[in-house]
Amino acid sequence: MTATAGWSALLKREWIPLLVALVGGVLLHSMNVLMLATVLPSIVADVGGAAMVSWPTTAFLASSIVAATCTGHLTVRLGARSAFCAGALVFGIGALICAVAPTMGVVVAGRFVQGFGGGVLSAMAYVLVGRSFPEPVWPRVAALLSGAWSMAVLVGPMLGGAFATWGNWRGSFYAVTVLAALLAIVAARALPPLRAEEPGAARGIPGGRVALICLAIATMSTASVVVLPSTKAGLFMAAVLLLVTMILLDRRSKAPLFPSDAFSLGTVTGIAMWFCLLVSISYSPLSIFIPIFLQSLHGFDPLAAGYTVAGASMGWTVASLVVAGRAPRAAGRLLVAGPLAMAAGLAGGALLMSQPVLVLPAFIALVGVGIGACWGFGVQRLMGGARRGEAELAASAVATVQQSGFALGAAAAGIAATLAGFSRDLSTQDVTGAAFWVPMAFAPVALLAAVVGARLAMLAGRAGDKKPDVTKGT
C-alpha cells in the first residue's frame, strides 16, 4: 500500500515556488467569485443593467466549467506550464474588460473571459499536483488548495469592499489584472514544462460535447431564476439528461474530455467522481440560501451572515489540514465519516434555523468540517486510480466535477426553496419553511455520499493492496 508523507515532505526547495503558483491560481480564481458579490451593487449603480444582475456570476460559472473540462486537451497541446500561464493571462484580460466596461453587457462578457481563465487555473492546479508531486503528498497539497478557498472568503469581500467604499469598483478589477499578470510571471519561472503522457494524442477540442455542457449549464442557470416549481424541475432534469448524454458520447470518443471510466461504479476513478460530485452538491446550499435565512430570521447584517457561513469554509480548511496525513485505512473511514458529518450538519441546521441562533454556527461549520475530512482523499483516489495515459483527464476532472456539483446543487436548492414556499417578498412564514426544507433536502445526498464513500474505500483498498509500498521519491 502507498505510504504516507509528513508536511515536511512539501518543504523541498524546488517545490516551494510551485506551491506558491498553484495556491495563488486557486486563490485568484476563488476570491473573484466573492469579490463580485461585494461590488455588484456599485456596478449596477454606475452602468445599469439591474435586470442582468445574475448574469456576471452565471457567465463566470459557465465558462469556468467549460474551461476545466477542456484542460486535459489544453495540456496535451500546450504543456502544463504554458496552459497555466495562458489561463492567468486570459483571467487578467477578462478582469481588464470588466474594469473598462461601459455597460453591464460588457461586464458579463468580461466575466465570461475571466471564468475561462479561472477554470483553466483551477483545473491545472490539480493536473500539476498529479504530475509534479508523489501520490503520498497529494492530500496535503489538496488541503493547501482548499485553504486558498478559505482565504478567498476573507480576501475577496475585503478587496471588493475596499474599492466599493472608495467609490471605485473598477479599481478592484484593475488590481486583479495586475495580480493575474504577476501570477503568470511567477508561474512561467516556477512551473515545470510538463507535457502530456502521450504527446501524440493531441487533438482538437470536441465542439459538440462542449456545446452540450454549455447548454446544460445554461439550462441549470435558467432553472435557478424561473418561478414555477414544475418548470424548475423540468429544466433541472433536462440539464441532468444533457450531462448524461455528453458523458455517454464522451466514452465512445477517441478524443475524450473525461477518463474512459468516468462515473463508472466499478472503478476507483469512476466511483471517486461520483463521491466528489455528491459532496459538492451537498455543500452547495450554504453560500446561496443560508445568508438569506440568517438575515431574514435572525436579523444578521450581510457581513455578519457572510462570515457566519464562512465558518464552513474555515471548517473545510482546518479539517483538511488536520487529516491530510492519515494512513490509507484511516482515510477510508474518513470517506464515510466526512459525508455523515455533513448530513448531521445539514439536518441540525434545518432543525435549528428558526430557533435561537446560539449553536447554529456550529452546525454550519460541521458541514465544512465534513467535506474537509474527506475531500482530499476523494481527490487522491480520483487521480490515483486513473488508467494509463489518462492522468491529465482525471486530474482536470476534479475541478469540473466540483464546479458542476456546485451548479447542480444551486439549481436543486432553488427548486427546494420554491417548493417550500420561498418567495421574492421574503415573508417570515415562507422563509421559515424554506429554512427547514432547503438544508434538510440535501442531507440525504450527503448520506448517499457516505454510501459511495464506503464503496470507494473498498475499491481503493483492493487496488492499494496490489501496489508496492513506495513513496515515489519522497
VOZABA-300349 format. One record per residue (C-alpha): residue number from 1; x, y, z. Coordinates in Angstrom, 3 decimals. Example, Ala and Ser with C-alpha at 12.3 -4.5 7.8 and 13.67 -1.06 7.14 Angstrom:
2
n, u, v, w
1, 12.300, -4.500, 7.800
2, 13.670, -1.060, 7.140
This chain:
474
n, u, v, w
1, 0.000, 0.000, 0.000
2, 1.096, 3.595, -0.575
3, 2.898, 5.127, 2.380
4, 2.016, 8.494, 3.816
5, 4.294, 11.537, 3.960
6, 4.552, 14.361, 6.508
7, 4.212, 18.107, 5.973
8, 7.989, 18.377, 5.905
9, 7.921, 16.490, 2.612
10, 6.461, 19.607, 0.977
11, 9.305, 21.835, 2.135
12, 11.686, 20.843, -0.641
13, 13.282, 23.932, -2.118
14, 12.209, 23.087, -5.669
15, 8.571, 22.662, -4.618
16, 8.054, 25.971, -2.778
17, 7.697, 28.177, -5.920
18, 5.421, 25.560, -7.461
19, 3.167, 25.556, -4.398
20, 3.055, 29.360, -4.389
21, 1.929, 29.396, -8.020
22, -0.724, 26.698, -7.538
23, -2.200, 28.236, -4.381
24, -2.058, 31.678, -5.998
25, -4.000, 30.442, -9.020
26, -6.765, 28.892, -6.937
27, -6.901, 31.959, -4.687
28, -7.144, 34.331, -7.653
29, -9.980, 32.312, -9.160
30, -11.950, 31.792, -5.959
31, -11.677, 35.285, -4.471
32, -13.187, 36.823, -7.607
33, -16.393, 34.872, -7.093
34, -16.834, 36.590, -3.716
35, -15.415, 39.959, -4.766
36, -18.119, 40.367, -7.408
37, -20.905, 39.998, -4.848
38, -19.414, 42.947, -2.941
39, -19.009, 45.331, -5.890
40, -22.064, 44.299, -7.915
41, -24.382, 46.926, -6.371
42, -21.836, 49.611, -7.298
43, -21.597, 48.237, -10.847
44, -25.379, 48.370, -11.278
45, -25.497, 51.910, -9.877
46, -22.823, 53.030, -12.349
47, -23.607, 51.239, -15.629
48, -27.164, 49.995, -15.034
49, -28.362, 46.537, -16.066
50, -30.263, 45.584, -12.921
51, -32.248, 43.015, -14.914
52, -28.950, 41.263, -15.752
53, -27.655, 41.186, -12.198
54, -27.280, 37.384, -12.094
55, -25.578, 37.140, -15.491
56, -21.997, 38.038, -14.456
57, -21.972, 35.130, -11.980
58, -23.669, 32.751, -14.419
59, -21.233, 33.646, -17.227
60, -18.246, 33.148, -14.918
61, -19.503, 29.752, -13.708
62, -20.412, 28.522, -17.188
63, -17.074, 29.331, -18.789
64, -15.180, 28.003, -15.739
65, -16.796, 24.585, -16.108
66, -16.182, 24.501, -19.856
67, -12.549, 25.517, -19.393
68, -11.975, 22.933, -16.662
69, -13.476, 20.275, -18.916
70, -11.127, 21.209, -21.769
71, -7.989, 21.491, -19.637
72, -6.838, 17.959, -20.429
73, -6.778, 18.837, -24.116
74, -5.021, 22.145, -23.450
75, -2.338, 20.297, -21.500
76, -1.753, 17.928, -24.414
77, -1.474, 20.769, -26.923
78, 0.385, 23.418, -24.883
79, 2.025, 21.684, -21.965
80, 1.161, 22.271, -18.315
81, 3.236, 25.417, -17.771
82, 2.045, 27.163, -20.926
83, -1.580, 26.258, -20.223
84, -1.386, 27.607, -16.661
85, 0.270, 30.852, -17.767
86, -2.279, 31.249, -20.553
87, -5.070, 30.773, -18.022
88, -3.627, 33.535, -15.825
89, -3.295, 35.919, -18.775
90, -6.834, 35.203, -20.024
91, -8.106, 35.778, -16.495
92, -6.337, 39.141, -16.399
93, -7.718, 40.137, -19.813
94, -11.225, 39.341, -18.592
95, -10.675, 41.485, -15.499
96, -9.430, 44.337, -17.676
97, -12.557, 44.110, -19.841
98, -14.675, 44.407, -16.691
99, -12.608, 47.363, -15.485
100, -13.287, 49.422, -18.628
101, -16.845, 48.163, -19.231
102, -19.332, 50.937, -20.198
103, -22.389, 48.650, -19.867
104, -23.488, 45.572, -17.958
105, -23.314, 43.561, -21.173
106, -19.577, 44.221, -21.399
107, -19.177, 43.286, -17.726
108, -20.865, 39.962, -18.496
109, -18.511, 39.433, -21.444
110, -15.516, 40.199, -19.256
111, -16.707, 37.784, -16.603
112, -17.112, 35.081, -19.243
113, -13.489, 35.581, -20.319
114, -12.392, 35.652, -16.677
115, -14.265, 32.445, -15.952
116, -12.488, 30.607, -18.749
117, -9.096, 31.670, -17.436
118, -10.115, 30.825, -13.867
119, -11.381, 27.394, -14.886
120, -8.031, 26.633, -16.503
121, -6.157, 27.805, -13.378
122, -8.306, 25.716, -11.056
123, -8.128, 22.550, -13.151
124, -4.443, 22.942, -13.997
125, -3.664, 23.123, -10.292
126, -4.803, 19.505, -9.920
127, -3.070, 18.451, -13.164
128, 0.196, 19.851, -11.819
129, -0.350, 18.218, -8.435
130, -0.663, 14.860, -10.169
131, 2.373, 15.382, -12.400
132, 4.739, 17.222, -10.032
133, 4.192, 15.612, -6.614
134, 4.312, 11.997, -5.431
135, 0.961, 10.452, -4.561
136, 1.552, 10.259, -0.773
137, 1.559, 14.076, -0.506
138, -1.489, 14.670, -2.737
139, -3.930, 15.014, 0.211
140, -1.656, 17.610, 1.823
141, -1.410, 19.653, -1.383
142, -5.185, 19.346, -1.802
143, -5.509, 20.690, 1.759
144, -3.422, 23.725, 0.810
145, -5.602, 24.337, -2.239
146, -8.684, 24.092, -0.019
147, -7.048, 26.642, 2.258
148, -6.889, 29.022, -0.684
149, -10.685, 28.871, -0.946
150, -10.984, 29.800, 2.725
151, -8.550, 32.691, 2.328
152, -10.731, 33.828, -0.557
153, -13.657, 34.163, 1.855
154, -11.663, 36.867, 3.621
155, -9.710, 38.414, 0.742
156, -12.483, 38.605, -1.872
157, -15.043, 40.664, 0.081
158, -12.247, 42.710, 1.650
159, -10.800, 43.689, -1.740
160, -14.174, 44.411, -3.296
161, -15.447, 46.205, -0.204
162, -12.409, 48.470, -0.041
163, -12.781, 49.672, -3.620
164, -16.580, 49.924, -3.314
165, -16.148, 52.067, -0.196
166, -13.782, 54.333, -2.112
167, -16.404, 54.645, -4.853
168, -14.132, 52.994, -7.426
169, -15.398, 49.487, -8.245
170, -13.303, 49.494, -11.436
171, -10.173, 49.654, -9.317
172, -10.864, 46.174, -7.937
173, -10.734, 44.725, -11.454
174, -7.587, 46.702, -12.306
175, -5.995, 45.224, -9.180
176, -6.996, 41.725, -10.278
177, -5.478, 42.400, -13.717
178, -2.142, 43.235, -12.101
179, -2.317, 40.163, -9.828
180, -3.048, 37.908, -12.804
181, -0.053, 39.292, -14.705
182, 2.199, 38.730, -11.676
183, 0.894, 35.167, -11.339
184, 1.703, 34.466, -14.996
185, 5.267, 35.721, -14.456
186, 5.741, 33.624, -11.303
187, 4.249, 30.539, -12.982
188, 6.492, 30.901, -16.030
189, 9.529, 30.700, -13.736
190, 8.228, 28.203, -11.165
191, 6.275, 25.574, -13.094
192, 7.916, 22.657, -14.873
193, 7.369, 22.458, -18.657
194, 5.460, 19.190, -18.359
195, 3.971, 17.576, -21.427
196, 1.210, 15.029, -21.579
197, 1.965, 11.357, -21.004
198, 1.265, 10.666, -24.700
199, 2.252, 13.705, -26.784
200, 0.939, 12.139, -29.975
201, -2.601, 12.179, -28.587
202, -3.163, 15.898, -29.264
203, -6.492, 16.515, -30.992
204, -8.899, 19.357, -31.483
205, -11.398, 20.409, -28.832
206, -14.625, 18.395, -29.340
207, -17.084, 21.203, -30.015
208, -20.230, 19.070, -29.909
209, -19.691, 17.783, -26.386
210, -18.533, 21.193, -25.165
211, -21.745, 22.629, -26.632
212, -23.764, 20.066, -24.659
213, -22.005, 21.167, -21.465
214, -22.740, 24.828, -22.245
215, -26.386, 24.010, -22.915
216, -26.636, 22.048, -19.669
217, -25.138, 24.943, -17.691
218, -27.471, 27.435, -19.364
219, -30.420, 25.173, -18.525
220, -29.334, 24.918, -14.884
221, -28.896, 28.675, -14.696
222, -32.377, 29.195, -16.131
223, -33.788, 26.750, -13.588
224, -32.399, 28.913, -10.786
225, -34.359, 32.012, -11.865
226, -37.719, 30.741, -13.141
227, -40.640, 30.861, -10.713
228, -42.878, 27.850, -11.379
229, -41.727, 24.726, -9.462
230, -42.733, 22.433, -12.340
231, -40.660, 24.492, -14.765
232, -37.701, 24.453, -12.372
233, -37.904, 20.676, -12.024
234, -38.251, 20.175, -15.780
235, -35.245, 22.349, -16.555
236, -33.197, 20.638, -13.856
237, -33.973, 17.182, -15.268
238, -33.214, 18.440, -18.787
239, -29.801, 19.671, -17.612
240, -29.038, 16.314, -15.988
241, -30.098, 14.500, -19.184
242, -27.804, 16.706, -21.261
243, -24.860, 15.934, -18.976
244, -25.580, 12.192, -19.068
245, -25.782, 12.313, -22.870
246, -22.467, 14.150, -23.032
247, -20.754, 11.550, -20.808
248, -22.112, 8.648, -22.868
249, -20.894, 10.279, -26.079
250, -17.548, 11.040, -24.457
251, -16.972, 7.390, -23.571
252, -17.195, 6.456, -27.254
253, -14.914, 9.239, -28.433
254, -11.305, 8.873, -29.498
255, -10.615, 12.323, -28.008
256, -12.385, 12.164, -24.607
257, -12.876, 15.044, -22.218
258, -13.136, 12.729, -19.208
259, -11.443, 9.482, -18.169
260, -12.775, 6.469, -20.057
261, -14.307, 5.112, -16.824
262, -15.942, 8.409, -15.798
263, -18.714, 7.797, -13.271
264, -18.333, 4.033, -13.542
265, -19.500, 2.182, -10.431
266, -16.801, -0.450, -10.796
267, -13.535, 1.525, -10.864
268, -11.733, 3.713, -8.354
269, -11.703, 6.817, -10.564
270, -15.329, 6.340, -11.626
271, -16.721, 5.950, -8.117
272, -14.456, 8.763, -6.857
273, -16.062, 11.097, -9.417
274, -19.486, 10.197, -8.015
275, -18.181, 10.815, -4.498
276, -16.742, 14.256, -5.295
277, -19.909, 15.223, -7.182
278, -22.217, 14.243, -4.315
279, -20.250, 16.008, -1.566
280, -20.033, 19.134, -3.761
281, -23.803, 19.085, -4.265
282, -24.316, 18.638, -0.507
283, -22.126, 21.647, 0.274
284, -23.689, 23.995, -2.287
285, -26.757, 25.385, -0.398
286, -24.610, 27.058, 2.271
287, -23.424, 30.086, 0.328
288, -26.693, 30.566, -1.574
289, -29.551, 30.443, 0.924
290, -28.125, 30.308, 4.453
291, -27.107, 34.029, 4.451
292, -30.660, 34.955, 3.419
293, -32.121, 32.800, 6.185
294, -29.806, 34.339, 8.792
295, -30.677, 37.876, 7.703
296, -34.431, 37.266, 7.485
297, -34.935, 35.133, 10.594
298, -32.218, 36.401, 12.943
299, -31.577, 39.989, 11.833
300, -27.967, 39.436, 10.758
301, -26.474, 42.172, 8.575
302, -24.995, 40.969, 5.250
303, -21.409, 40.974, 6.520
304, -22.236, 39.020, 9.679
305, -24.290, 36.486, 7.725
306, -21.495, 36.079, 5.188
307, -18.833, 35.480, 7.786
308, -21.068, 33.063, 9.701
309, -21.369, 30.968, 6.568
310, -17.617, 31.398, 6.068
311, -17.284, 29.201, 9.150
312, -17.995, 26.265, 6.842
313, -15.069, 27.247, 4.621
314, -12.800, 27.552, 7.624
315, -14.024, 24.179, 8.880
316, -13.190, 22.695, 5.475
317, -9.645, 24.067, 5.604
318, -8.904, 23.166, 9.219
319, -10.249, 19.627, 8.840
320, -8.348, 19.017, 5.609
321, -5.103, 20.197, 7.193
322, -5.635, 18.011, 10.266
323, -6.463, 14.769, 8.435
324, -4.211, 15.143, 5.375
325, -1.555, 12.749, 6.660
326, -3.839, 9.906, 7.683
327, -2.912, 6.372, 6.677
328, -4.940, 4.658, 3.908
329, -7.079, 2.661, 6.340
330, -7.999, 5.777, 8.345
331, -8.567, 7.678, 5.108
332, -11.082, 5.035, 4.072
333, -13.038, 5.622, 7.269
334, -12.999, 9.372, 6.672
335, -14.569, 8.836, 3.242
336, -17.619, 7.664, 5.178
337, -17.369, 9.820, 8.305
338, -16.978, 13.067, 6.338
339, -20.307, 12.845, 4.463
340, -22.029, 11.641, 7.652
341, -20.800, 14.796, 9.404
342, -22.139, 16.859, 6.502
343, -25.529, 15.149, 6.799
344, -25.588, 15.848, 10.551
345, -24.673, 19.499, 9.990
346, -27.344, 19.966, 7.327
347, -30.033, 18.236, 9.394
348, -29.052, 20.141, 12.539
349, -29.082, 23.417, 10.665
350, -32.523, 22.637, 9.247
351, -33.973, 21.825, 12.671
352, -32.455, 24.861, 14.388
353, -32.518, 27.504, 11.638
354, -35.657, 29.159, 13.014
355, -34.647, 28.603, 16.657
356, -32.290, 30.726, 18.815
357, -29.047, 31.082, 16.914
358, -26.535, 30.073, 19.608
359, -25.485, 26.669, 18.246
360, -26.409, 27.214, 14.607
361, -22.893, 28.351, 13.552
362, -21.530, 25.063, 14.912
363, -23.771, 23.032, 12.598
364, -22.828, 25.257, 9.648
365, -19.141, 24.717, 10.442
366, -19.770, 20.971, 10.793
367, -20.762, 20.788, 7.138
368, -17.400, 22.293, 6.214
369, -15.539, 20.009, 8.615
370, -17.235, 17.031, 6.994
371, -16.203, 17.860, 3.445
372, -12.734, 18.874, 4.622
373, -12.262, 15.490, 6.290
374, -12.914, 13.554, 3.091
375, -12.325, 15.811, 0.075
376, -8.555, 15.386, -0.230
377, -8.822, 11.595, -0.088
378, -11.584, 11.581, -2.692
379, -9.367, 13.694, -4.963
380, -6.372, 11.442, -4.309
381, -8.332, 8.371, -5.360
382, -9.861, 10.061, -8.387
383, -6.395, 10.977, -9.675
384, -4.524, 7.933, -8.403
385, -6.948, 5.459, -9.964
386, -6.560, 6.886, -13.480
387, -5.881, 4.452, -16.281
388, -2.654, 4.610, -18.249
389, -2.463, 7.743, -20.388
390, -5.432, 9.415, -18.646
391, -3.658, 11.229, -15.791
392, -4.384, 14.729, -17.145
393, -8.005, 13.872, -17.913
394, -8.542, 12.553, -14.379
395, -6.786, 15.496, -12.737
396, -8.648, 18.127, -14.739
397, -11.911, 16.304, -13.998
398, -11.591, 17.248, -10.308
399, -12.387, 20.917, -10.908
400, -15.078, 20.057, -13.470
401, -16.861, 17.692, -11.091
402, -16.582, 20.112, -8.176
403, -17.973, 23.102, -10.061
404, -20.658, 21.003, -11.767
405, -21.715, 19.767, -8.334
406, -21.995, 23.336, -7.081
407, -24.064, 24.279, -10.142
408, -26.377, 21.263, -9.820
409, -26.715, 21.921, -6.106
410, -27.586, 25.568, -6.688
411, -30.347, 24.615, -9.130
412, -31.654, 21.897, -6.794
413, -31.613, 24.304, -3.834
414, -33.702, 26.757, -5.852
415, -36.248, 24.046, -6.582
416, -36.397, 23.015, -2.914
417, -36.835, 26.628, -1.807
418, -39.640, 27.233, -4.293
419, -41.451, 24.040, -3.307
420, -41.163, 25.133, 0.339
421, -42.923, 28.419, -0.452
422, -39.898, 30.704, -0.685
423, -40.996, 33.898, -2.458
424, -39.466, 37.164, -3.545
425, -41.121, 39.177, -0.762
426, -39.244, 37.140, 1.896
427, -42.183, 36.829, 4.275
428, -41.272, 35.243, 7.614
429, -43.564, 32.255, 7.085
430, -42.151, 31.452, 3.661
431, -38.565, 31.890, 4.786
432, -39.156, 29.657, 7.831
433, -40.429, 26.825, 5.647
434, -37.565, 27.142, 3.188
435, -35.034, 27.423, 6.020
436, -36.038, 23.914, 7.088
437, -36.517, 22.181, 3.752
438, -33.537, 23.529, 1.797
439, -30.798, 22.134, 4.088
440, -32.872, 19.070, 5.001
441, -33.309, 18.184, 1.309
442, -29.539, 17.885, 0.942
443, -28.965, 15.673, 3.993
444, -29.987, 12.523, 2.021
445, -27.488, 13.492, -0.698
446, -24.744, 13.561, 1.937
447, -25.906, 10.174, 3.249
448, -25.711, 8.787, -0.285
449, -22.178, 10.203, -0.498
450, -21.322, 8.207, 2.652
451, -22.526, 5.008, 0.950
452, -20.489, 5.854, -2.150
453, -17.522, 6.662, 0.119
454, -17.713, 3.183, 1.638
455, -17.683, 1.687, -1.857
456, -14.732, 3.901, -2.806
457, -12.771, 2.903, 0.287
458, -13.331, -0.774, -0.522
459, -12.278, -0.442, -4.176
460, -9.265, 1.730, -3.325
461, -8.220, -0.737, -0.631
462, -8.241, -3.604, -3.112
463, -6.254, -1.574, -5.629
464, -3.801, -0.424, -2.953
465, -3.105, -3.994, -1.852
466, -1.800, -4.702, -5.359
467, 0.661, -1.795, -5.317
468, 4.200, -1.947, -3.916
469, 4.925, 0.064, -0.768
470, 6.696, 3.049, -2.340
471, 6.605, 6.808, -1.887
472, 7.839, 7.770, -5.359
473, 10.923, 9.538, -4.158
474, 9.684, 11.302, -1.017
